[in-house]
Amino acid sequence: MRILLFILTNLAIMVLLTVILTVFGVSSKSVPGMLIIALVIGMGGSFISLAISKWMAKRSMGLVVIENPTTSEERWLINTIQQQANAAGIGMPEVAIYDSPEMNAFATGMKRNDSLVAVSTGLLDQMNQGEVEAVLAHEVSHIANGDMVTMALLQGVINTFVIFAARVIAGAISSALSEDDEEGLGFLAHMLVVIALEMTLGALASLITYWFSRHREFHADADAAKLVGKNKMIAALERLRGDTEESHLNGEMAAFGIASKRSFMELFSTHPPLENRIAALRAL
C-alpha cells in the first residue's frame, strides 16, 4: 500500500501538470515548448512532491503524531527534539512514531520551521537514550541544513534535463527516419522512445543525486555530533550496523532516513557505508 500510494500520488502530479500545460496551449513540437514542458514537469513535480511530503509520510507510513504526550517516552522525545531544534535555530518539528521493526528515523517537510521528525518503534526499542538522541540530532540537522529543499532543487534540475534531452533526442530520431518515411516515428513509437530515453538518462543522472545525498549525510552526522557529542553519534551508527531489518522507507523518506536500503553498489545508495560514516566522525 505504501508503494501504491507513492506511485499514484506521483502519477496524479504528472497528470495535473500535463493538464495545466495543455490548458495554456504549450506544444512539444518546438524546442521552446519542450523546454517549458521539461521545466514545469521537472521542477514543478519535484517541489509539489516536497510540498506534500509530510502528508504523504503520515498516510503511507501510518505515523502517529505526538500532539499530547501521554508516556514518559513521548515526553522525552518531545523535550529532546525541542532542545535540539532550539540549538539548531529552527522551529519545533512535528514528532511522530511509526510501527516498524527496523531501527530508523526520518525527517521531511518543505520549511525549516514546519517540518516533521518520525522515529520507528524498532529504534526506540533497540537503542538506548543516548543513541536515540544522536539519531534525532541527525534528523534535526537535515532540517537545519535545508537538505530537503536542496535535494528537491537538484532533483528538479536533473528531471528537467532528462525530460528535455529525451524529447530532443526522440525528435532527432524521428527527423532522421522521416527521410525514408514521411511520417517518421508514429505517436505511439515516439512516446515509447521518449519513455525509454527518460528511464536511461534518469538512471545515469540519478548518480548525481545519490552522490550529493551521500555527501550531505556526512554533514548531518558532523552537525549531530556538535549537538550531542560525537561519541553518541558513533554509538548510534555502530548500533545500526547490527540491524538485520531491511528499510521500508521509500522516496524522499528513504533519502532522509538515518539508514537506507542496502544497495549492491555504493554509487546507487543514498547513504555512505556505516563504516565510512563512523571513520569520518572519529576523524573529527
N, C-alpha and C positions, 0 to 999 in steps of 0.2 A: 504493500500500500504506500510506503514511503517513496519508493522509486516511481510508482504510478503517478502519485500526486506531483512529484518533481517534474516528470515528463509532461503531464497535462498542463501544468502551470506555464512551463516554457512554450508549449505549443500555443496556449492562449495568448501569450505575449506576442509571439510571431504573427498570429492571425490579426491581432489588434493593430500592430504596426503596419501590416500589409494593407489592411482596410484603410487606415489613415492615408497611406501613400496613394492608394487608388482614388480616394475621395479628392485629394489635391492634384490628381492627374499626373503624377510623376511616372515617367516612362523609362523602362530599362533598355530602350533601343538606342539611347545616346550615352556617350561617356559621362557627361554631367548628370544625367538621370541615374546611371548606375552608381555613381559616387554618392548621390543623395540617398539612394536606397541603402547602400552599404553603411553610410553614416547613421541613418535613422535606425536600421535594424541592429547594426553592430553596437553603437554606443547606447541607443535607446534601450535595447534588450538587456544590456549589462546593468544599466542603472535602475531599470524597473525591477530587475531581479534583486538588486541590493535594497531597493526601497521596500520590497515586500518580504525581505529575508527574515525579519522577526516573526511575521505572520506565518510564513512557511515553516519555520523551525517549530513554532508552537503546534501547528497542525500535523506536521509529518512525524515529529518525534514524541508527540504526546506529552509535552512539557507541563509540569505542574509549577506554575509561578507562585513564589512565596510572597503573598501580599500581607498576611498577618501571621508571623512566626508563632508556631504552637509548641515546638520542641526546642530543647537546648541546642540541638544540631542546627536547626534552621536559624535560630537566633545567632549562633556563632558564624554561620555563613554570611548572613546579612551584615553583621558588625565587621567581619573581616574584609568583605568587599567594600564596605563603606569607607573604612580606614585606608584601604589601598587606592580607592578612587580619589579620595581627598589628597593623598600623597602624590598621585599621578596628575592631578589637576583636571579631572573630568567629572561629569555629573554622575550620580549614583545609577548604575545599570539596574535593569530588572534582573532578578535572580530566580533561577528555576532548577528543578531536578527532573531527570528523566530516568525511566526504568531500563537499565541495560547492565549486563554483567561485565562489560568491558570497563577498564579504567580510562575514562576520557572526560573531556570538558571542551566546550567551545564558546566563542563569543561571536556575536553578529549584530548588525544594525547599521543604519546609514549615517548616524550622527554620533559624535563622541559623547554627547550629553544625553543621548536617548538610545542606549544600546541594551544588550542582553547577554548575560553570562549564565550558561547552563552546565550542570555537572551530573555525571551518571551516578546511579546508586552503587555501581561496582567500584567507582573511585572512592566514594565515601566509606564503603565497607572495607576496602583493602588497603587504604593509605592512612597513615597517622595524620594528626592535625598539621604538623609542620610540613609534610609533603603536600597535603591538600592546599595549604596556604600558598605554597610555591606555585602550584598549578593555577590557582586563582590569580596570582600576581602575573603569571604568563599571559593569561587571557585579558586581564586589565591592561597590560602593556600593549597588546594588539590594538585595543580600543584607543588608548592614549596616543599611539603612533599613527593613528589614522590608516591602518593597514587595509581595512575593508574598502575604503574609498579608493586608495591607491591601486589595489588589486582590480577593482571594478573599472577604473580608468584604463589600466593596462590591458585588461581583457577586452574592453570596448574598442581600443585602438587595434588590437590584433583581430578581433571579429570583423572590423571594418575593412582591414587589409584583405582578409581571407575572402569575404563576400565580394569585394570589388575585383580582386585578382581572378577569382573563379569565373565571374561573368565576363571579364575581358578576355580571358583565355578561351572560354567556350565560344564567345563571339568570333574570335580569330579562327578557331577550328571550323565554325560554320561558314565563315567567309571563304576559307581555303577550299572547303568541299563544294561551295557554290560555283566554283569554276567548272566543275564537271556536272554539277547538279544545280539547277536553277534555284531550288528552294534551300539548298544547304541542309543543315540539320533540321528535322521536324521539331515541333514544340516539345513533344514528349522526350525525344532524344536529347534535345538541348538541355532540358531540366535535369535529365539523368546525368549528363556530363557535368553540369553545374554542381549537383549534389556530390558526385564522385570527387570533383576538384576541391570542394569545400571540406570534405572529410580528410582528403590527403593533405591539403595545405593547413587545415586546422590542427591535424596531428603534429605536423612539423612545427607550426607556430606555437603550439602549447608547450614546447620545450622551454620557451622564453618565460612563460608564466610559472612553470614548475621551478625554473632556476630562481626567479625572484621570490617565489614562495619559500623556498629553502633558505634563501638569503635572509628574509625577514624573520624566520624562526630563530636564527642566532641572535638577532637584535632583541626579540621578545624574551628570550632566555636571559640575556645580559641585563635587560631592564628589570626583569623579575628578580634577578639576583640583587639589584640595587634596592629593591623594595623589601625583600625578606632575607637576604643573605644568600651567597652562592652555595653554601653547604646544603641548605634546604632544597634549592633548585636541583642540585646534583643528586640528592637523595630521592627526589621525586622521579627524575629520569631513570635512575638506577632501578627503582621500583617498577617503572613501566617496561623495562627490559624483560621482566619476568611475566608480563601479561600475555597469556596464550589466546585471549579472545580477539577475534577479528573486529576491526572498527565497523560500525554500522552507519557512520555519518556519510552523507553524500553532498556533492556540490560544494557550495560555499562553506557549509558547516564542517566538511572534511578538511578544507584548506585551513580553517582556523581552530581546529581541534588541537589538543596537546600532543596527540599522536595520530598518525594517519594509517590508512590501509597499506598493507605490505605490497611492495612492487618488486618485480623481478629485476628491475634496473633503477638505480638511483635517479637517472635522468627523467624518469616518469613518476617521480614521487614528489608530493607537496612538502614533505619533511625530510631533513637530512637524517642519516642513521643516528640512533641514540648515542652510539659510541662517539661520534664526531661532535655531537652537541655537548656531551659530558666533557670531552677533551677541551673544547673551546671555553667552557666555564672554568675548568681547572687552570687554564692559562691566563685568566683574568688577573 
